Amino acid sequence: MTLAVYVLDVPEFEPVVHTARTAGMAVRRTGDYLELSTTEQEIVLRREETGMRTALWHALLTGGLDGRIVSFTPDTLHLVQEEA
């Protein structure tokens, strides 16, 4: 299974794309979105590492995801793969 987050392919989300790549996630274009994916069971992204403002951080999941949210705070996004 794959864990994935979909973000709009716009410059405002480039910091999270860079952070996802640094965390070992693959990046693939799909339409107007970028799929940030991993085969890891879980992933934690930290807003501080992206340098994003809180409001934009909260828009991070508007493109959707494949997985389950463990927590989504102003500082971290913790996702795990869905159980089969």
C-alpha positions in Angstrom: 0.0 0.0 0.0 1.0 3.6 -0.5 0.5 6.6 1.8 0.0 9.8 -0.2 -0.9 13.5 0.1 -2.1 15.5 -2.9 -1.2 19.2 -3.0 -2.0 21.7 -5.7 0.9 22.3 -8.0 1.5 25.9 -7.2 4.6 27.8 -5.8 2.9 28.2 -2.4 3.2 24.5 -1.7 6.8 24.1 -3.0 8.2 24.2 0.6 6.1 21.1 1.6 7.1 19.3 -1.6 10.8 19.9 -0.8 10.2 18.7 2.8 8.4 15.6 1.6 11.3 14.8 -0.8 13.8 15.3 2.1 11.7 12.9 4.2 12.0 10.3 1.4 8.7 10.7 -0.2 8.3 10.4 -4.0 6.8 13.3 -6.0 4.6 12.7 -9.1 2.5 15.1 -11.1 -1.1 14.1 -11.5 -3.2 16.7 -13.3 -3.1 20.0 -11.4 -1.7 18.3 -8.3 1.4 16.7 -7.0 1.2 13.3 -5.3 3.6 13.1 -2.4 3.8 9.4 -1.6 5.7 6.8 0.4 5.5 3.0 1.0 6.4 3.7 4.7 3.7 2.8 7.2 3.6 6.3 8.6 5.0 9.8 8.0 5.3 12.9 10.1 5.7 16.3 8.4 6.6 19.3 10.5 5.5 22.8 9.5 8.7 24.4 10.9 10.7 22.4 8.4 8.6 23.9 5.5 8.7 27.5 6.7 5.0 27.7 5.7 2.6 30.1 7.4 0.0 28.4 9.5 -3.0 29.3 7.2 -1.3 27.7 4.2 -0.3 24.7 6.3 -4.0 24.2 7.2 -4.8 24.1 3.4 -2.3 21.3 2.9 -4.9 18.5 2.8 -7.4 20.2 0.5 -6.1 18.0 -2.4 -6.9 14.8 -0.5 -4.9 11.9 0.8 -4.6 8.1 0.7 -4.2 7.2 4.3 -5.5 8.1 7.7 -4.8 11.2 9.8 -3.4 10.4 13.2 -3.1 14.1 14.0 -3.0 17.4 12.2 -2.0 20.3 14.3 -0.6 23.8 13.6 2.8 22.2 13.8 2.7 18.6 12.5 0.9 16.3 10.2 1.0 12.6 11.2 -0.4 10.1 8.7 -0.5 6.3 8.6 -1.5 3.9 6.0 -5.1 2.7 6.0 -5.5 -0.8 7.4 -6.6 -3.3 4.7 
